[in-house]
Each structure stands twice: as C-alpha cells, then as structure tokens.
C-alpha cells in the first residue's frame, strides 16, 4: 500500500514544482511588461517632442503660416488634407472646419494668447494649444456628420462658450469645394 502512494506522492510533488516554475515565469513576464510600460511612459513624458515648431503669438495674424488667408482646410497635392487653426479667447478660427470623410487629415494649430485645449469628440484629436508653439496631430474621419470641438483647457471666464465644429462631408463635395476655394471653412458651403 505504501508503495502505491509513493509514486503518486512523488508525481504530485513534481507537478507542484513545475507549476511553481511556470507561475514564477508568468509573474516575471508580467512584471517585466509592467516595468517596460512604465519606462516607456516616463520616457515619453519627460522627453521633448522630436520636432518642436514655434510661432510668434504676437504676429500670428500678420505674417506666416497662420494668417487668416491660410486658416481652414486645404487639399494637399498627395490627396491628404491640411487644417490650420488658431485658438484665442474665446473662439477658434475658423469656428467651423470642413473635412472629407475617409481621408488622412493633419491638424496644425496654435494659440494666440493663453493655453487652450483642442479636442474633437469621437476622435483621437486631443492636444493643447500653447502660445508660441505649433501643435500637430493626424486623424481620419470614417463617417460624415458634425463633430463638436470644445476647448477643454480652462482659458478664462468665457471658456465655457469656446466651441467649434467639424463638418465631415463626402469626398466629392469636398473636392468640389476645394476647386472653388483655396482654403475651406463652413462659410464656403
């Protein structure tokens, strides 16, 4: 009887040792992944952006990329769309931006006065507009319709009224608009 239980006892001990090794290995892998994620997050947060572009907030409306004639959407030669905008207390210029559906879109925006938030509901667009710096983010809209664009960074007593809109239209409509106007906004529709 003792002889029958010994192999079973040894087998159970061996299985337990193997299970402990696998459990230790699994915990080690999870710990390594956590350390790697923490390092990547801290590294990203503490390192400057690879490309830092500046714009003088005192001369935005007078000269350069962000003059009024350059604001809004424009069709690029490669078929993508570039949108330039400015945040200032308490509005976005342009207040309504037209973009095509299913097209790569790059937003370039800056602030003329204080820190503003640039958020487009239902997208990955969520950046801060800091005076003196240009923020750039790429996105793509998969459905037509309107999206809200609130300032999500407190910018003063009129902050709650700082809203813009994004109007996503079909490609043919956008193409037709782009042939009539160099820069597009909702006013052009």
C-alpha positions as CSV (number, residue, x, y, z in Angstrom):
1,X,0.0,0.0,0.0
2,X,2.8,2.4,0.8
3,X,4.5,1.5,-2.4
4,X,1.4,2.6,-4.4
5,X,1.2,6.0,-2.7
6,X,4.9,6.9,-3.1
7,X,4.9,7.3,-6.9
8,X,1.7,9.3,-6.6
9,X,3.3,11.5,-3.9
10,X,6.4,12.0,-6.0
11,X,4.3,12.8,-9.0
12,X,2.3,15.4,-7.1
13,X,5.5,17.0,-5.8
14,X,7.0,17.1,-9.3
15,X,3.8,18.6,-10.7
16,X,3.8,21.2,-7.9
17,X,7.4,22.1,-8.7
18,X,6.6,22.5,-12.4
19,X,3.5,24.6,-11.7
20,X,5.6,26.9,-9.4
21,X,8.2,27.4,-12.1
22,X,5.5,28.3,-14.7
23,X,3.8,30.6,-12.2
24,X,7.1,32.3,-11.4
25,X,7.9,32.6,-15.1
26,X,4.4,34.1,-15.8
27,X,4.7,36.6,-12.9
28,X,8.2,37.5,-14.1
29,X,6.9,38.2,-17.6
30,X,4.0,40.3,-16.3
31,X,6.4,42.2,-14.1
32,X,8.8,42.8,-17.0
33,X,5.9,44.1,-19.1
34,X,4.8,46.5,-16.4
35,X,8.4,47.8,-16.0
36,X,8.7,48.3,-19.8
37,X,5.4,50.1,-20.0
38,X,6.3,52.4,-17.1
39,X,9.7,53.1,-18.6
40,X,8.2,53.9,-22.0
41,X,5.5,56.2,-20.4
42,X,8.0,58.1,-18.2
43,X,10.5,58.4,-21.1
44,X,7.8,59.7,-23.5
45,X,6.5,62.2,-20.8
46,X,10.0,63.5,-20.0
47,X,11.5,63.8,-23.4
48,X,10.8,66.7,-25.7
49,X,8.9,66.3,-28.9
50,X,11.1,65.2,-31.8
51,X,10.1,68.3,-33.8
52,X,9.4,71.5,-31.9
53,X,7.8,74.2,-34.0
54,X,7.3,77.7,-32.8
55,X,5.1,80.6,-33.9
56,X,5.2,84.1,-32.5
57,X,1.7,84.7,-31.0
58,X,2.1,88.4,-31.4
59,X,2.4,88.2,-35.2
60,X,0.2,85.2,-36.0
61,X,-2.5,87.2,-37.8
62,X,0.1,89.4,-39.7
63,X,2.6,87.0,-41.3
64,X,3.4,83.3,-41.7
65,X,1.5,80.1,-41.7
66,X,-1.4,81.2,-39.5
67,X,-2.5,84.4,-41.3
68,X,-6.3,84.5,-41.9
69,X,-5.9,83.6,-45.6
70,X,-4.2,80.3,-44.5
71,X,-6.7,79.1,-41.9
72,X,-9.1,76.3,-42.6
73,X,-8.9,73.2,-44.7
74,X,-6.8,72.8,-47.9
75,X,-6.3,69.8,-50.2
76,X,-2.7,68.8,-50.5
77,X,-1.1,67.5,-53.7
78,X,-0.9,64.0,-52.3
79,X,-4.7,63.9,-51.6
80,X,-4.5,64.4,-47.9
81,X,-6.0,67.5,-46.2
82,X,-4.2,70.1,-44.0
83,X,-6.2,72.1,-41.5
84,X,-4.7,75.2,-39.9
85,X,-6.5,76.8,-36.9
86,X,-5.9,79.2,-34.1
87,X,-7.4,79.2,-30.6
88,X,-7.9,82.5,-28.9
89,X,-10.0,83.7,-26.0
90,X,-12.9,82.6,-26.5
91,X,-13.1,81.1,-30.0
92,X,-11.4,79.0,-32.6
93,X,-10.6,80.4,-36.0
94,X,-12.2,79.1,-38.2
95,X,-15.1,78.3,-35.9
96,X,-16.3,75.6,-38.3
97,X,-13.9,73.4,-40.3
98,X,-14.9,71.3,-43.3
99,X,-13.0,68.0,-43.9
100,X,-13.7,65.0,-46.2
101,X,-14.6,61.5,-45.0
102,X,-12.0,58.7,-45.4
103,X,-9.0,60.9,-46.0
104,X,-5.8,61.5,-44.0
105,X,-6.1,64.8,-42.2
106,X,-3.4,66.8,-40.4
107,X,-4.4,69.5,-38.0
108,X,-1.9,72.2,-37.2
109,X,-2.9,74.7,-34.6
110,X,-1.6,77.2,-32.2
111,X,-2.8,79.7,-29.6
112,X,-2.7,83.5,-29.9
113,X,-3.0,84.2,-26.2
114,X,-3.3,81.5,-23.4
115,X,-3.2,77.7,-23.3
116,X,-6.3,76.2,-24.9
117,X,-7.4,72.6,-25.5
118,X,-8.2,71.3,-28.9
119,X,-10.5,68.3,-28.8
120,X,-12.7,66.7,-31.4
121,X,-15.4,64.5,-30.0
122,X,-15.2,60.9,-31.1
123,X,-11.7,61.0,-32.4
124,X,-8.0,60.8,-31.3
125,X,-7.6,64.5,-31.6
126,X,-6.9,65.9,-28.2
127,X,-4.0,68.4,-27.9
128,X,-3.0,71.5,-26.0
129,X,-2.5,74.8,-27.9
130,X,0.3,76.6,-26.2
131,X,1.2,80.2,-27.2
132,X,4.4,80.2,-29.2
133,X,4.2,76.5,-30.2
134,X,2.6,74.7,-33.1
135,X,0.6,71.5,-32.3
136,X,0.2,68.9,-35.0
137,X,-2.0,65.8,-34.9
138,X,-3.2,63.4,-37.7
139,X,-6.6,61.7,-37.9
140,X,-9.1,60.3,-40.3
141,X,-12.9,60.6,-40.1
142,X,-14.8,57.4,-41.1
143,X,-18.3,58.8,-41.1
144,X,-19.9,62.0,-42.4
145,X,-21.7,64.4,-40.0
146,X,-20.8,67.1,-37.5
147,X,-18.4,66.8,-34.5
148,X,-18.1,69.2,-31.6
149,X,-14.7,70.9,-31.0
150,X,-14.7,72.3,-27.4
151,X,-11.8,74.0,-25.7
152,X,-11.1,71.6,-22.8
153,X,-8.4,73.7,-21.1
154,X,-9.7,76.5,-18.8
155,X,-8.7,79.7,-20.5
156,X,-10.7,82.4,-18.7
157,X,-14.2,83.5,-17.7
158,X,-15.6,82.9,-21.3
159,X,-14.1,79.4,-21.5
160,X,-17.5,77.6,-21.4
161,X,-18.5,79.3,-24.6
162,X,-15.4,78.3,-26.6
163,X,-16.7,75.7,-29.0
164,X,-16.0,75.0,-32.7
165,X,-17.4,72.4,-35.1
166,X,-16.0,70.0,-37.6
167,X,-18.2,69.2,-40.6
168,X,-17.3,65.9,-42.3
169,X,-18.6,65.8,-45.8
170,X,-18.2,63.2,-48.6
171,X,-15.1,63.3,-50.8
172,X,-16.9,64.6,-53.9
173,X,-18.4,67.5,-52.1
174,X,-15.1,68.4,-50.5
175,X,-13.3,68.1,-53.9
176,X,-15.9,70.4,-55.5
177,X,-15.5,73.0,-52.7
178,X,-11.7,72.8,-53.0
179,X,-11.8,73.6,-56.7
180,X,-13.8,76.8,-55.9
181,X,-11.8,78.0,-52.8
182,X,-8.1,77.6,-51.8
183,X,-8.9,77.4,-48.1
184,X,-12.2,75.9,-46.8
185,X,-14.5,76.5,-43.8
186,X,-18.2,76.1,-43.3
187,X,-18.8,79.6,-44.6
188,X,-17.7,78.3,-48.0
189,X,-20.7,75.8,-48.2
